[in-house]
Amino acid sequence: MSDAAAVAVARLTTLRGMSDVTIMHNQQCSTSRAAMERIGEAHVEADVVDYLRKPLDAAALGSLLDKLEDAPTDLVRRDSHFRDLGLTDADVETREQVVAVLVEHPRLMQRPVVVKGDRAIIGRPKERVAAFLAD
């Protein structure tokens, strides 16, 4: 197996989760930190993926989108960086466009994303995480 294939398999395994829950986490984000607190309060074991240091590849993003209960386009942050890149909503209308943009610009991934089994949500508003973990 090539190094690239091994990395892709490792990332997909992470999304399947060795623990009960996986969180796509950004320590700099208060909403992401709040999600980590909800996970701790629920006494749930979680795999933490620092997606900025270890960005998801196209296959892992596709796997995540397969599980996501939100619309694929919701996974893309529409912040100042999005606008500075010259992107518009038209650039992230389809699943394929979302994957392409997030592979190129992982910083634009909405956070936190919480994965539990074959389901995933974007943890916004913050209250969604506790309800998702309890379900």
N, C-alpha and C positions, 0 to 999 in steps of 0.2 A: 504494500500500500504506500502511495506517495505521501510525502509530508503534508501536502495540501489536502489530500483525501482524509488523512488521519485527523487533521484539524477540523474538517467538516463533520466527520463522524463524532468527534468529541463535542462539538457545538450542538449537534442534533441530540446527542445523549443528554447534554445539559438541559435542553428544552424539554425532553421527556421527563427529566427530573430523577435524581437519585433520592431526593427527599419528597415530602408531600407537596411542597410548593417551591416554585422558582420565581424569583423577582428580578426583573431588569431594573437595576438600581443606579442612581446617580447621587452620591453622598452630598453633593452641593445643593440638591433640590429639597426644599422643606417638605413637599408633598411625598417625595420618595422616602425621606426619613420617617415621616408619619406612618407610611405603609409598613416600614420595618418595625415600628413600635406596635402596630396592630398585629403583625405576625408574632411578635414576642408575647403580646398579651394573650393571643390565642393558643400559645404553647405549641406552635406548629414548627416543625423542622423545615428550614428553607435553604435552598441553594441560592446564593447571591451572585448575579452576573453583572459585573461592572462593564456595561456595554460600550462605554467610552474607551476603556483600556483594551478591551477584547471585543471589537465590533462583530456583530453577527454578519455572516456571509449570506448570499442570496438564498441558499438552501435553508438555513436556519430561520431567516426572515419569513420564508414561505411556510415553514412549519408553524411558526408563531401565528401568522395570519390565518392558517387553517383552524387554529384554536380560538382566535380572537372573536369575542361576542360583539365588539364594536365594528363599525365600518372600517375597512382597510385604510381609507384616507385619514381617519381619525388618529392613526398612529404617527402622523407627521405633525410636528409642532409648527404653528404659523407664527413664529416670533420674529424679532428683528433680523436674526441671522437668515431666516427663510427669505425675507424681503431683500436683504443685502445680497443674497445669491441671485436675485432676479427671478425667483420662483413665484409661481401663482398657483391658485387652486387647480387650474387646468393641467399643471405639471404633475399632480398627484391624484388624479381622478380614478385611475385604474390600479388594480393590485400590482401589475407589472411595473407601473410608474412608481408606486410607493416603494417597492423593493429596490428599484434602480436608484432612487433618490437616497434611501436610507443606507444602501451599500456605499454610496459615494460620500454621504454626509451623515454619519451615525449620530452626530450631535442633535440632529433634527428629530430623533425618535422621541415620541411622547413618553413621559415617565410619571410614575412607575408603571410597569406592566407586570401583572401578577398572573402566573400560570399555575393551575391546579388540575392535575389529570389531563383531560382532553379539552379543557376550557381555559380561556385567558380573558382578562379585562385590563383596560387602562384604569389605573387607580385614581381617577378624578371624577367627581369630587372625592375627597378623602374618605368619606363615609362608605363608599362602594367597597373598599377593601375588607372591612370587618364583615359586612353582609356576605361578600363572596366567600370568605374563609369559613363562615358559619354554614353555608349552603352545602 
